[in-house]
Amino acid sequence: MNRTYEESGIRHTDGRPDRLLRVAGFVDAARYARDELSQDLAMDPTTGHGDLERQGGRWRIDRVYVSPELAPTITGVQVGDASAVGALSDHLPVLLTLDADKVRALLRPHGSVTAN
């Protein structure tokens, strides 16, 4: 998705997709990590680490959305290191870590236990 749109000859930052997903009930994993887990670095910019002039600065445009049921399983959100990405991309990876036991509990139908 583009990060800007034009209206009346003026370019605007496009926050519409983010707002639509959140209104639909999806949870921005980085916001959750910041607000519920006190992980401020989860909101770090995901782009703009390369050519700052061409990219217009550092922005957090790459996001992970989860269902409200999955959000409480989040244990961490981390933006990758620019030095590890190098010239592979002008975007940094976002690492989402979930609590495996909580995810398993969500996957059990009506609280039944399955052996694996």
N, C-alpha and C positions, 0 to 999 in steps of 0.2 A: 504494500500500500504506500502511496506517496505521503510524505510528511507535510506537504503544503497543498493548498488549493487556491485558485484565483477567483476573486469575486469583485466585480466592478473595477477591474484593472489592478487590484491589490492582492498580493500573495499573503495568505494567512496560514499559520501553523494548523495542521489538521488534527484536531483532537476528537473529531466525530466518531471514528471507529472505536476508540477507547470508551467514549461515553456510551455508545450503543451497546457494547459488550457488557459494561457494568450495569446499565439499566436493565439489560436482559437477565441479570443475576450472576454473571460471571465475576470472578474475583481476580484482580491483578495481583499475582503472586508477590511481586516486589513490594507493592503497597502493604500487603498483608504482613510480610516479613518486617517491614519498617514499623508499622503500627502495632502489631501484636507481639512481635519477637524482639523489638528494639534493635533491628539490624538496619541501621541507616545506610550502610554501604550497598544494600540491595537496590537502592535507587540510583546508583552510579550511572553515568552516561554509557551507552552501548555503541555510540558512533562518534566520529569527530576526533579520533585519536591519531589519525593520519594527516591528511591535508586539511588543516583547520580553515584556511581561507576558502577553499572550494566547498567544504562541507558546511560552512556557516557556524562553526563552533561545535561544542560537544553537546550531544542530545541523548536522551533515553528514549529511543524509538523502537527498540526490539523488546517485546514483552511476552510474558507467559500468562495465560489466563486459565483458571481452573474452576470447576463447579464449586458451589458453596459447601457441598458435602466433603470435597477433597481438601479444601483450604486448611482445616484444622490438622491435617497430616503433614503440613509443611514444617520442616525444621530449619530450612535455610534457603536463601537465594543469594547467589554470588555472580557478579559480572567478571568475566575472564580478564586476564592480564594482556595488555596490548603487545608486550614483548613476546608472549607465547604465540600470538596470532601472526605477527610479522606482516608480510605482504599478501597473505592468503585472502584477507578480507578487510574492508574498511569498517566492519561491524565486529563487536566482541561477542563471544558466546555468553549465554545466560545459563547457569547451572542451578537447577531446582532439585533440592534434596527433600525427600519425603520419609516419614517414619513408616517403615515396612510393616510393623505390627498393626498400626492404625489403618493402613491401606488394606491389609488382609482382613481386618475386622469389617471394613466397609464392603468388601467383596463377598463376605459370607451371607448367604440368603437367610434373612430373618434370624440372624444370630446363631445359625447352626454351625457346627464345627466340621470342617472337612480335613481329612488326613492327607498330607502331602509330604 
